[in-house]
Amino acid sequence: MSADASKTFPNDRGQHLLRVLIQRYIRDGHPVGSRTLSKDSGLDLSPATIRNVMSDLEEMGLVSAPHTSAGRVPTPQGYRMFVDTLVRYRQPVDSDIRKIRRKLGGEYDTPGELVTTVSSMLSEFTSMAGVVTVPRAPKIALRQIEFLPLSENRVLVILVINDTEVQNRILHTDRNYTQSELIQAQNYINEHYAGTDLHTVRERLLKDLDKTRDSMDQAMRDIISVAHHAMDKAEHPDEEYVLAGETNLMDFAELSDIDKLRRLFEAFSHKRLILDLLDRSINADGVRIFIGEESGYGILDDCSVVTAPYHLDDDTIGVLGVIGPTRMAYDRVVPIVDVTARLLETVLGHGQQD
């Protein structure tokens, strides 16, 4: 390690005190002073020595000192070091695992019912907000598309998915299209993309339109571009996730400001923000943790989001997770999210065999 690197990474004593400070802050929610650390750390260090270590940690950006207190609190960077290198994760006890299995083992008529149970269970186990995406079909293949003209610059798009599922979408266009224009566009799509999964269709469609720009008239290119959005909605339906226990967040002092809660609940209701985070977790190798500003959304600067994808065979079909304050018990929450994802996979696999 270079001399410069050593200034930004604490030594063993600094790491130990950072761990103790974060554990104490997670438990109590109050800035942690040197005398408290001296008692909790188990090290034979004077408060003055600990204050020097805290000053070093503060220079490294791992802790900060609120103006109203002589104690320190963790920064997002401090939490990041904690979850990556310092925390000692505690696996759920056998009774909790049995309870998760029992809840997942019930009879569910729809995937939505199962997802609702999982999100509520995550909320119950963590006392925070649980979120679970509705399982996607492992393969969403386009079998056929049909366009029908409607009044007022609207087009009805009929999508046949996976041979059996039919979805209807009404698209608003910039102008009216004739029946012959719509038939020409649907024939082009059916001829070139029938039997292909929707994600691949959407990736290839606009690229292929550029290649055929000289041989295809503008009207046909326009309506196919519009159809691209209909396929996006088919692949990503409106009811993509279920959120439970969001009112639990009101119990945490750092999130209890009325204006902050209002904006946070608005983000939940609009869904775009949470969907973006979950989409960024879909290809993760196991649990992923967004701490504060790492989410990229200011409204979540005081929150952490712990997510894990879940699979069916080799396909990733969804993501589940927990939303709470940055001051969450990562040692408990992370294993619960991970175990729940693995047990959900087992339930979905058994359902497929049945």
C-alpha positions as CSV (number, residue, x, y, z in Angstrom):
1,M,0.0,0.0,0.0
2,S,1.4,3.4,-0.9
3,A,1.8,6.2,1.6
4,D,-1.1,8.1,0.0
5,A,-3.4,5.0,0.2
6,S,-2.6,4.5,3.9
7,K,-4.1,8.0,4.5
8,T,-7.4,7.0,3.1
9,F,-7.7,3.5,4.6
10,P,-7.7,3.2,8.4
11,N,-5.3,0.8,10.2
12,D,-6.5,-2.1,12.2
13,R,-7.3,0.1,15.3
14,G,-9.1,2.6,13.2
15,Q,-11.2,-0.1,11.5
16,H,-12.1,-1.6,14.8
17,L,-13.2,1.7,16.2
18,L,-15.2,2.5,13.0
19,R,-17.0,-0.8,13.4
20,V,-17.8,-0.2,17.0
21,L,-19.0,3.3,16.3
22,I,-21.3,2.2,13.4
23,Q,-22.7,-0.6,15.5
24,R,-23.5,1.7,18.3
25,Y,-25.0,4.4,16.0
26,I,-27.2,1.8,14.3
27,R,-28.4,0.6,17.7
28,D,-29.1,4.0,19.3
29,G,-29.3,6.6,16.6
30,H,-27.2,9.1,18.5
31,P,-23.7,10.5,17.7
32,V,-21.1,8.4,19.4
33,G,-18.5,10.1,21.7
34,S,-15.0,9.2,22.6
35,R,-15.8,8.1,26.1
36,T,-18.5,5.7,24.8
37,L,-16.1,4.3,22.2
38,S,-13.5,3.8,25.0
39,K,-16.0,1.7,26.9
40,D,-17.4,-0.3,24.0
41,S,-14.2,-0.9,22.0
42,G,-12.5,-3.3,24.5
43,L,-9.3,-1.5,23.8
44,D,-7.0,0.0,26.5
45,L,-7.1,3.5,24.9
46,S,-7.6,6.9,26.5
47,P,-10.4,9.1,25.2
48,A,-7.7,11.5,23.9
49,T,-6.2,8.7,21.8
50,I,-9.7,7.8,20.5
51,R,-10.4,11.4,19.6
52,N,-7.2,11.4,17.5
53,V,-8.3,8.3,15.7
54,M,-11.8,9.8,15.1
55,S,-10.1,12.9,13.6
56,D,-8.2,10.6,11.2
57,L,-11.4,8.9,10.3
58,E,-13.1,12.2,9.7
59,E,-10.3,13.3,7.4
60,M,-10.8,10.1,5.5
61,G,-14.5,11.0,5.0
62,L,-15.7,7.9,7.0
63,V,-17.3,9.8,9.9
64,S,-18.6,13.3,10.5
65,A,-19.3,15.4,13.5
66,P,-22.8,17.0,13.7
67,H,-22.6,20.6,14.8
68,T,-24.8,19.9,17.8
69,S,-22.7,17.2,19.3
70,A,-19.1,16.3,20.1
71,G,-19.8,12.7,18.9
72,R,-19.4,11.3,15.5
73,V,-21.8,9.6,13.0
74,P,-21.0,7.4,10.0
75,T,-21.0,8.9,6.5
76,P,-22.2,6.9,3.5
77,Q,-18.5,6.2,2.8
78,G,-18.1,4.9,6.3
79,Y,-21.2,2.6,5.9
80,R,-19.7,1.4,2.6
81,M,-16.5,0.4,4.2
82,F,-18.5,-1.2,7.0
83,V,-20.7,-3.4,4.7
84,D,-17.8,-4.3,2.4
85,T,-15.1,-5.2,4.9
86,L,-16.0,-4.8,8.5
87,V,-19.5,-6.1,9.2
88,R,-20.0,-9.6,10.6
89,Y,-23.2,-10.8,8.9
90,R,-25.6,-12.9,11.0
91,Q,-27.5,-15.6,9.2
92,P,-31.2,-15.9,10.1
93,V,-31.9,-18.4,12.8
94,D,-33.6,-21.7,12.0
95,S,-36.9,-20.5,13.3
96,D,-36.9,-17.5,11.0
97,I,-36.0,-19.7,8.0
98,R,-38.8,-22.1,8.8
99,K,-41.2,-19.1,9.1
100,I,-40.1,-17.9,5.6
101,R,-40.5,-21.3,4.1
102,R,-44.0,-21.7,5.7
103,K,-45.2,-18.4,4.3
104,L,-43.8,-19.1,0.9
105,G,-45.3,-22.6,0.8
106,G,-48.9,-21.5,0.7
107,E,-51.3,-21.7,-2.2
108,Y,-51.2,-18.7,-4.5
109,D,-53.5,-18.2,-7.5
110,T,-51.3,-15.6,-9.2
111,P,-47.7,-14.4,-9.1
112,G,-49.0,-11.2,-7.7
113,E,-50.3,-12.9,-4.6
114,L,-47.0,-14.6,-3.9
115,V,-45.1,-11.3,-4.5
116,T,-47.4,-9.5,-2.0
117,T,-46.7,-12.1,0.6
118,V,-42.9,-11.8,0.1
119,S,-42.9,-8.0,0.3
120,S,-45.0,-8.1,3.5
121,M,-42.7,-10.7,5.0
122,L,-39.6,-8.7,4.2
123,S,-41.2,-5.7,5.9
124,E,-42.2,-7.8,8.9
125,F,-38.7,-9.3,9.4
126,T,-36.8,-6.0,9.0
127,S,-39.4,-3.4,10.2
128,M,-38.7,-1.4,7.0
129,A,-40.2,-1.4,3.6
130,G,-40.2,-4.6,1.5
131,V,-40.2,-4.5,-2.3
132,V,-40.5,-7.3,-4.8
133,T,-40.9,-7.3,-8.5
134,V,-43.6,-9.4,-10.1
135,P,-41.8,-12.4,-11.8
136,R,-41.3,-11.9,-15.5
137,A,-41.8,-14.8,-17.9
138,P,-38.4,-16.2,-18.5
139,K,-38.9,-15.9,-22.2
140,I,-41.3,-13.3,-23.7
141,A,-41.5,-14.1,-27.4
142,L,-43.4,-12.1,-29.9
143,R,-45.6,-14.4,-32.0
144,Q,-47.6,-11.8,-33.9
145,I,-48.4,-8.1,-34.0
146,E,-51.4,-6.4,-35.5
147,F,-52.3,-2.7,-35.9
148,L,-55.8,-1.3,-36.1
149,P,-56.5,2.4,-36.8
150,L,-58.6,4.3,-34.3
151,S,-59.9,7.9,-34.2
152,E,-58.0,10.9,-33.0
153,N,-54.5,9.8,-34.1
154,R,-54.6,6.6,-32.1
155,V,-53.6,3.0,-33.1
156,L,-54.7,-0.2,-31.3
157,V,-51.7,-2.6,-31.1
158,I,-52.6,-6.3,-30.5
159,L,-49.6,-8.3,-29.4
160,V,-49.6,-12.1,-29.2
161,I,-47.0,-13.2,-26.7
162,N,-45.7,-16.8,-26.1
163,D,-48.5,-18.3,-28.2
164,T,-51.2,-17.8,-25.6
165,E,-51.1,-14.3,-24.1
166,V,-52.8,-11.4,-25.9
167,Q,-52.0,-7.8,-24.9
168,N,-53.8,-4.7,-26.3
169,R,-52.1,-1.3,-26.2
170,I,-53.5,2.0,-27.5
171,L,-50.8,4.3,-28.9
172,H,-51.1,8.0,-29.5
173,T,-49.4,9.0,-32.8
174,D,-48.5,12.3,-34.4
175,R,-50.9,11.7,-37.3
176,N,-53.5,9.3,-38.7
177,Y,-52.3,6.2,-40.4
178,T,-54.2,4.4,-43.2
179,Q,-55.1,0.8,-42.9
180,S,-52.7,-0.1,-45.7
181,E,-49.8,1.7,-43.9
182,L,-50.5,-0.2,-40.7
183,I,-50.7,-3.6,-42.6
184,Q,-47.4,-2.9,-44.3
185,A,-45.7,-2.1,-40.9
186,Q,-47.2,-5.2,-39.1
187,N,-46.2,-7.5,-42.0
188,Y,-42.7,-6.2,-41.8
189,I,-42.4,-6.9,-38.0
190,N,-44.1,-10.3,-38.2
191,E,-41.9,-11.4,-41.1
192,H,-38.6,-10.3,-39.5
193,Y,-39.2,-10.8,-35.8
194,A,-41.9,-13.4,-35.1
195,G,-40.6,-16.0,-32.6
196,T,-38.0,-13.6,-31.2
197,D,-38.0,-12.5,-27.5
198,L,-39.2,-9.0,-27.0
199,H,-36.0,-7.7,-25.5
200,T,-34.1,-8.7,-28.7
201,V,-36.9,-7.3,-30.9
202,R,-36.6,-4.0,-29.2
203,E,-32.9,-3.9,-29.4
204,R,-32.8,-4.8,-33.1
205,L,-35.8,-3.0,-34.4
206,L,-34.6,0.6,-34.3
207,K,-31.1,-0.5,-35.5
208,D,-32.6,-2.4,-38.5
209,L,-34.8,0.7,-39.3
210,D,-31.6,2.7,-39.7
211,K,-30.2,0.2,-42.1
212,T,-33.3,0.2,-44.3
213,R,-33.8,3.9,-44.2
214,D,-33.4,4.3,-48.0
215,S,-35.7,1.5,-48.9
216,M,-38.6,2.2,-46.4
217,D,-40.9,5.2,-46.5
218,Q,-41.2,7.6,-43.6
219,A,-44.7,6.6,-42.6
220,M,-43.7,3.0,-42.2
221,R,-40.6,3.9,-40.2
222,D,-42.7,6.2,-38.0
223,I,-45.3,3.6,-37.1
224,I,-42.7,0.9,-36.4
225,S,-40.9,3.3,-34.1
226,V,-44.1,3.9,-32.3
227,A,-44.7,0.1,-32.0
228,H,-41.3,-0.1,-30.3
229,H,-42.9,1.6,-27.3
230,A,-45.8,-0.8,-27.2
231,M,-43.3,-3.7,-27.0
232,D,-41.5,-1.9,-24.2
233,K,-44.7,-1.8,-22.2
234,A,-45.4,-5.5,-22.9
235,E,-42.0,-6.4,-21.6
236,H,-42.3,-4.1,-18.6
237,P,-46.0,-4.1,-17.5
238,D,-47.3,-1.3,-15.2
239,E,-47.7,-3.4,-12.1
240,E,-44.0,-4.4,-11.9
241,Y,-43.5,-4.4,-8.1
242,V,-45.3,-4.6,-4.8
243,L,-44.2,-2.4,-1.9
244,A,-45.2,-3.1,1.7
245,G,-44.5,-1.5,5.0
246,E,-43.5,1.9,3.7
247,T,-45.1,3.5,6.8
248,N,-42.5,1.8,8.9
249,L,-40.1,4.4,7.7
250,M,-41.9,7.0,9.7
251,D,-40.5,5.4,12.9
252,F,-36.9,6.4,12.0
253,A,-36.0,9.9,13.2
254,E,-33.8,10.6,10.2
255,L,-36.8,10.0,7.9
256,S,-39.6,11.4,10.0
257,D,-39.5,15.0,8.5
258,I,-42.9,15.5,7.0
259,D,-41.6,17.1,3.8
260,K,-39.0,14.3,3.4
261,L,-41.6,11.6,3.9
262,R,-44.0,13.2,1.5
263,R,-41.4,13.3,-1.3
264,L,-40.3,9.7,-0.5
265,F,-43.9,8.4,-0.7
266,E,-44.4,10.3,-3.9
267,A,-41.3,8.5,-5.3
268,F,-42.9,5.2,-4.2
269,S,-46.2,6.0,-5.9
270,H,-44.7,7.1,-9.2
271,K,-42.5,3.9,-9.2
272,R,-40.0,5.1,-11.8
273,L,-37.3,5.7,-9.3
274,I,-37.6,2.4,-7.5
275,L,-37.9,0.5,-10.8
276,D,-34.7,2.1,-12.0
277,L,-32.9,0.8,-8.8
278,L,-34.4,-2.6,-9.2
279,D,-33.4,-2.8,-12.9
280,R,-29.8,-1.9,-11.9
281,S,-29.9,-4.9,-9.6
282,I,-31.3,-7.4,-12.1
283,N,-27.9,-8.7,-13.2
284,A,-26.2,-8.5,-9.8
285,D,-24.3,-11.5,-8.5
286,G,-26.1,-11.8,-5.3
287,V,-27.0,-9.0,-2.9
288,R,-26.4,-5.4,-3.9
289,I,-26.5,-2.5,-1.5
290,F,-27.2,1.2,-2.4
291,I,-26.1,3.4,0.4
292,G,-27.4,7.0,0.5
293,E,-26.2,9.0,-2.5
294,E,-25.1,5.8,-4.3
295,S,-28.6,5.5,-5.6
296,G,-28.2,8.6,-7.7
297,Y,-31.5,10.1,-6.4
298,G,-31.4,12.9,-3.8
299,I,-34.6,11.8,-2.2
300,L,-32.8,8.6,-1.1
301,D,-29.7,10.2,0.3
302,D,-30.8,9.2,3.9
303,C,-31.8,5.7,2.8
304,S,-30.2,2.4,1.9
305,V,-31.7,-0.1,-0.5
306,V,-30.6,-3.8,-0.2
307,T,-31.6,-5.9,-3.2
308,A,-31.1,-9.4,-4.6
309,P,-32.2,-10.9,-7.9
310,Y,-34.1,-14.2,-8.0
311,H,-33.9,-16.8,-10.7
312,L,-35.8,-19.6,-12.3
313,D,-33.4,-22.1,-13.8
314,D,-30.8,-19.9,-15.6
315,D,-33.1,-16.9,-16.1
316,T,-33.3,-13.9,-13.8
317,I,-37.0,-13.2,-13.4
318,G,-37.2,-10.6,-10.7
319,V,-35.6,-8.6,-7.8
320,L,-36.6,-8.3,-4.2
321,G,-35.3,-6.0,-1.5
322,V,-35.6,-3.8,1.6
323,I,-35.7,0.0,1.7
324,G,-34.8,1.7,5.0
325,P,-32.6,4.3,6.6
326,T,-28.8,4.2,6.1
327,R,-28.8,3.5,9.8
328,M,-30.1,-0.1,9.2
329,A,-28.9,-3.3,10.8
330,Y,-27.0,-4.5,7.7
331,D,-25.7,-7.6,9.6
332,R,-29.4,-8.8,9.8
333,V,-31.0,-7.2,6.7
334,V,-28.5,-8.4,4.1
335,P,-28.7,-12.1,5.0
336,I,-32.5,-11.9,5.2
337,V,-32.8,-10.5,1.7
338,D,-30.3,-13.1,0.4
339,V,-32.0,-16.1,2.1
340,T,-35.5,-14.9,1.0
341,A,-34.4,-14.7,-2.6
342,R,-32.9,-18.2,-2.5
343,L,-36.0,-19.7,-0.8
344,L,-38.3,-17.9,-3.3
345,E,-36.3,-19.5,-6.1
346,T,-36.9,-22.9,-4.6
347,V,-40.7,-22.3,-4.4
348,L,-40.8,-21.1,-8.0
349,G,-38.8,-24.1,-9.2
350,H,-41.1,-26.5,-7.4
351,G,-44.1,-24.8,-9.0
352,Q,-42.6,-25.3,-12.4
353,Q,-42.1,-29.0,-11.8
354,D,-45.7,-29.3,-10.7
